[in-house]
């Protein structure tokens, strides 16, 4: 829960430019805005926000949780959500572009805190993405945290992907270190037994 809230706060700062003075902008926006999103634990959701009624309607296709909940807009632009099920807690929205939501009951078991990242629902085709590079950031609340990467799609829809995942990097190093430790142990045992290891020193690199 604390991790999700910190991530939501961090993204709010990024989206508003970390300015202490509210920016005065009056872009045209629809009263009802629709988003598709994913939670940091893998859930897929649709979210609809109605500014006139001050409600948020959501459908979690992963765990079946749905609801229409009330929200209020705070002085700093964040949303405080009143969810009878205690699922959605707070949110920040750039209207018609992106929405970040703090959730308490995400995951298959409806028991995991998560950050939901959602973008505006809009028609899309491969032509819109072909030949362009897109940076992404993937969140996890378990098994390794953040992953950074780049995705490129060609005109046929083939995707080239490159990423850095710190958990995988550290796991590979740990596995390599464990293998080396085992080899050193076996070599030491062989020396104690005066077994012939050959003329060359074992390669322990």
NURO-737820 format. One record per residue (C-alpha): residue in three letters; x, y, z. Coordinates in steps of 0.25 Angstrom, whole numbers, plus 5000, padded with zeros to 4 digits. Layout:
N
- ALA / X / Y / Z
...
***
This chain:
205
- UNK / 5000 / 5000 / 5000
- UNK / 5011 / 5010 / 5004
- UNK / 5019 / 5006 / 4991
- UNK / 5006 / 5009 / 4982
- UNK / 5004 / 5022 / 4989
- UNK / 5018 / 5027 / 4987
- UNK / 5018 / 5023 / 4973
- UNK / 5005 / 5031 / 4971
- UNK / 5011 / 5043 / 4978
- UNK / 5023 / 5042 / 4969
- UNK / 5015 / 5041 / 4956
- UNK / 5007 / 5053 / 4961
- UNK / 5019 / 5061 / 4962
- UNK / 5024 / 5057 / 4949
- UNK / 5011 / 5060 / 4942
- UNK / 5009 / 5074 / 4948
- UNK / 5024 / 5078 / 4947
- UNK / 5026 / 5077 / 4962
- UNK / 5021 / 5092 / 4963
- UNK / 5017 / 5098 / 4976
- UNK / 5008 / 5107 / 4968
- UNK / 4996 / 5101 / 4961
- UNK / 4996 / 5103 / 4946
- UNK / 4985 / 5110 / 4940
- UNK / 4980 / 5102 / 4928
- UNK / 4966 / 5101 / 4922
- UNK / 4967 / 5090 / 4912
- UNK / 4954 / 5086 / 4906
- UNK / 4950 / 5072 / 4911
- UNK / 4938 / 5063 / 4911
- UNK / 4930 / 5061 / 4924
- UNK / 4931 / 5046 / 4922
- UNK / 4945 / 5041 / 4919
- UNK / 4949 / 5026 / 4917
- UNK / 4962 / 5019 / 4920
- UNK / 4969 / 5005 / 4918
- UNK / 4979 / 5002 / 4929
- UNK / 4987 / 4991 / 4935
- UNK / 4991 / 4990 / 4950
- UNK / 5005 / 4987 / 4955
- UNK / 5001 / 4973 / 4958
- UNK / 4996 / 4970 / 4944
- UNK / 4981 / 4973 / 4945
- UNK / 4974 / 4979 / 4932
- UNK / 4964 / 4989 / 4935
- UNK / 4954 / 4999 / 4928
- UNK / 4952 / 5012 / 4936
- UNK / 4941 / 5023 / 4933
- UNK / 4941 / 5036 / 4940
- UNK / 4929 / 5045 / 4940
- UNK / 4933 / 5059 / 4944
- UNK / 4918 / 5064 / 4945
- UNK / 4914 / 5053 / 4954
- UNK / 4927 / 5052 / 4961
- UNK / 4927 / 5037 / 4959
- UNK / 4938 / 5027 / 4955
- UNK / 4933 / 5014 / 4948
- UNK / 4943 / 5002 / 4947
- UNK / 4943 / 4988 / 4943
- UNK / 4955 / 4979 / 4946
- UNK / 4955 / 4968 / 4936
- UNK / 4965 / 4960 / 4943
- UNK / 4958 / 4958 / 4957
- UNK / 4944 / 4962 / 4953
- UNK / 4943 / 4973 / 4963
- UNK / 4934 / 4985 / 4958
- UNK / 4928 / 4997 / 4964
- UNK / 4923 / 5012 / 4962
- UNK / 4929 / 5020 / 4973
- UNK / 4929 / 5035 / 4977
- UNK / 4941 / 5044 / 4977
- UNK / 4944 / 5058 / 4981
- UNK / 4955 / 5067 / 4975
- UNK / 4965 / 5072 / 4984
- UNK / 4972 / 5086 / 4984
- UNK / 4985 / 5080 / 4978
- UNK / 4977 / 5073 / 4967
- UNK / 4977 / 5059 / 4972
- UNK / 4965 / 5051 / 4974
- UNK / 4960 / 5045 / 4988
- UNK / 4951 / 5033 / 4984
- UNK / 4940 / 5027 / 4993
- UNK / 4939 / 5013 / 4990
- UNK / 4930 / 5004 / 4999
- UNK / 4938 / 4992 / 4995
- UNK / 4951 / 4999 / 5000
- UNK / 4958 / 4996 / 4986
- UNK / 4961 / 5010 / 4979
- UNK / 4967 / 5020 / 4989
- UNK / 4972 / 5032 / 4981
- UNK / 4975 / 5036 / 4967
- UNK / 4982 / 5047 / 4958
- UNK / 4977 / 5050 / 4944
- UNK / 4982 / 5058 / 4932
- UNK / 4968 / 5059 / 4926
- UNK / 4967 / 5051 / 4913
- UNK / 4981 / 5046 / 4914
- UNK / 4985 / 5038 / 4926
- UNK / 4980 / 5034 / 4939
- UNK / 4988 / 5028 / 4951
- UNK / 4980 / 5021 / 4962
- UNK / 4984 / 5015 / 4975
- UNK / 4977 / 5001 / 4978
- UNK / 4976 / 4993 / 4990
- UNK / 4970 / 4980 / 4985
- UNK / 4977 / 4977 / 4972
- UNK / 4982 / 4963 / 4967
- UNK / 4975 / 4950 / 4965
- UNK / 4972 / 4949 / 4980
- UNK / 4967 / 4963 / 4982
- UNK / 4977 / 4965 / 4993
- UNK / 4989 / 4973 / 4987
- UNK / 4992 / 4988 / 4987
- UNK / 4995 / 4993 / 4973
- UNK / 4997 / 5005 / 4964
- UNK / 4988 / 5005 / 4952
- UNK / 4993 / 5013 / 4940
- UNK / 4982 / 5016 / 4930
- UNK / 4982 / 5023 / 4916
- UNK / 4971 / 5029 / 4909
- UNK / 4962 / 5019 / 4900
- UNK / 4964 / 5023 / 4886
- UNK / 4964 / 5016 / 4872
- UNK / 4978 / 5010 / 4868
- UNK / 4984 / 5003 / 4857
- UNK / 4998 / 4998 / 4854
- UNK / 5000 / 5010 / 4844
- UNK / 5000 / 5019 / 4856
- UNK / 5012 / 5012 / 4863
- UNK / 5020 / 5006 / 4851
- UNK / 5034 / 5011 / 4850
- UNK / 5034 / 5018 / 4863
- UNK / 5041 / 5015 / 4877
- UNK / 5034 / 5015 / 4890
- UNK / 5040 / 5016 / 4903
- UNK / 5032 / 5009 / 4915
- UNK / 5033 / 5006 / 4929
- UNK / 5027 / 4994 / 4936
- UNK / 5024 / 4993 / 4951
- UNK / 5023 / 4981 / 4960
- UNK / 5020 / 4980 / 4974
- UNK / 5027 / 4966 / 4975
- UNK / 5038 / 4959 / 4968
- UNK / 5047 / 4971 / 4964
- UNK / 5041 / 4984 / 4964
- UNK / 5043 / 4994 / 4952
- UNK / 5046 / 4990 / 4938
- UNK / 5051 / 5000 / 4927
- UNK / 5051 / 4997 / 4912
- UNK / 5048 / 5001 / 4898
- UNK / 5038 / 4995 / 4888
- UNK / 5039 / 4997 / 4873
- UNK / 5028 / 4992 / 4863
- UNK / 5030 / 4990 / 4848
- UNK / 5019 / 4992 / 4837
- UNK / 5015 / 4977 / 4839
- UNK / 5013 / 4978 / 4854
- UNK / 5026 / 4971 / 4858
- UNK / 5032 / 4976 / 4871
- UNK / 5046 / 4978 / 4875
- UNK / 5048 / 4979 / 4890
- UNK / 5060 / 4983 / 4898
- UNK / 5059 / 4985 / 4914
- UNK / 5067 / 4986 / 4927
- UNK / 5061 / 4978 / 4939
- UNK / 5069 / 4980 / 4951
- UNK / 5064 / 4967 / 4958
- UNK / 5068 / 4959 / 4946
- UNK / 5082 / 4965 / 4946
- UNK / 5084 / 4962 / 4960
- UNK / 5078 / 4948 / 4959
- UNK / 5088 / 4945 / 4948
- UNK / 5099 / 4950 / 4956
- UNK / 5095 / 4942 / 4969
- UNK / 5093 / 4930 / 4961
- UNK / 5107 / 4931 / 4954
- UNK / 5113 / 4934 / 4968
- UNK / 5106 / 4922 / 4974
- UNK / 5112 / 4913 / 4963
- UNK / 5126 / 4918 / 4965
- UNK / 5125 / 4916 / 4980
- UNK / 5121 / 4901 / 4978
- UNK / 5133 / 4899 / 4969
- UNK / 5142 / 4905 / 4979
- UNK / 5137 / 4896 / 4990
- UNK / 5138 / 4884 / 4981
- UNK / 5153 / 4888 / 4978
- UNK / 5156 / 4890 / 4992
- UNK / 5150 / 4877 / 4996
- UNK / 5159 / 4870 / 4985
- UNK / 5171 / 4877 / 4990
- UNK / 5169 / 4872 / 5005
- UNK / 5167 / 4857 / 4999
- UNK / 5180 / 4859 / 4991
- UNK / 5173 / 4856 / 4979
- UNK / 5180 / 4858 / 4965
- UNK / 5173 / 4871 / 4959
- UNK / 5183 / 4871 / 4948
- UNK / 5194 / 4880 / 4945
- UNK / 5186 / 4892 / 4942
- UNK / 5178 / 4900 / 4953
- UNK / 5163 / 4899 / 4951
- UNK / 5157 / 4911 / 4944
- UNK / 5148 / 4917 / 4955
- UNK / 5144 / 4930 / 4947
***
